[in-house]
Amino acid sequence: EIRVLDSTAEIRYLVIPQRPAGSQGLDEEALAALVTRDSMIGAGLALAPAAAR
Amino acid sequence: MSYASHADLGGKPGCGAIVPEPAGELFHDAWEPRVLALTLAMGATGAWNIDMSRAARETLPDYAELSYYRIWLAALEKLLQERGLVLPDEIAAGHSLRSALPIARVLAAADVARTLATGTPTQRPATASARFSVGQRVRMRDGPFPHHTRLPSYAWRKRGSIERLHGMHVFADAHARGDGEQPQWLYTVSFDGVELWADASARGVTISIDAWEPYLEPA
């Protein structure tokens, strides 16, 4: 199933990215480094821990 | 109808592929954040509302040729000149040529962060019952509309279902015309992709929009 939300919706939203595999045990700051713009608008996945700077 | 929105692009062919901007790159040039700041500062004066801003932007004749912040700048100049806050000779000169007109409110630099964090919420107390309920089948009204509206043309006359109620909110159509807030019930309406795009839609696609009650009829 694909859900599309028109971005001009009056009620603005953000997507909570799915937690990446291998990120258990990371603290908030480390987890935040995995979150991308695209992952918050449903256009991409959050980074895997090994890929983050 | 003399009103035409050039921003009503959803589902229209000929716009080309979407090229995502690199993540973290907010501005292309140093003047863009100045336009953002000027627009927000003038919006805070109460001289116009956001719905009037959107109407000003979407009716720019050269909308299709302008970048995002050039649209903001052109609309800002239009809104200022419509109200006599800046006159055409001052736009041309690049500085003021006469004393400023009074405005209701000046946003001080020290208050910017707090003001932006507060935002301008659009929800208002519910003063009427909602006409539609979750799960109900509805049909969108048909356009075109002789004013700013938030009903995209791809949804005109299309049938969907009420997914959620959001309470009563400032009604953009009335607010943009200067007719006051006229709060209306706001709904999320969901459509099957096939209803909107027919054979061009993949299966299993659901598209949702936010629609105020005046946009809806029972299906």
Contacts between the chains, C-beta under 8 A, distances in Angstrom:
chain1	res1	chain2	res2	distance
A	1	B	204	5.0
A	1	B	205	8.0
A	1	B	206	7.0
A	2	B	193	7.9
A	2	B	202	7.0
A	2	B	204	6.0
A	2	B	205	4.7
A	2	B	206	7.2
A	3	B	206	5.4
A	3	B	208	7.2
A	4	B	193	7.7
A	4	B	205	6.4
A	4	B	206	6.9
A	4	B	207	4.3
A	4	B	208	7.2
A	5	B	207	7.8
A	5	B	208	5.4
A	6	B	10	6.9
A	6	B	152	6.8
A	6	B	207	6.8
A	6	B	208	6.7
A	6	B	209	4.5
A	6	B	210	7.5
A	8	B	150	6.4
A	8	B	152	7.2
A	8	B	209	7.8
A	8	B	210	8.0
A	9	B	188	7.4
A	9	B	208	7.5
A	9	B	209	6.4
A	9	B	210	4.1
A	10	B	122	6.7
A	10	B	150	6.7
A	10	B	166	7.5
A	10	B	169	6.2
A	10	B	172	7.4
A	10	B	186	5.9
A	10	B	210	4.2
A	10	B	212	7.9
A	11	B	166	5.6
A	11	B	186	7.3
A	11	B	188	7.4
A	11	B	210	5.7
A	36	B	23	5.8
A	37	B	23	4.8
A	37	B	24	7.6
A	38	B	20	7.3
A	38	B	23	6.8
A	43	B	20	7.4
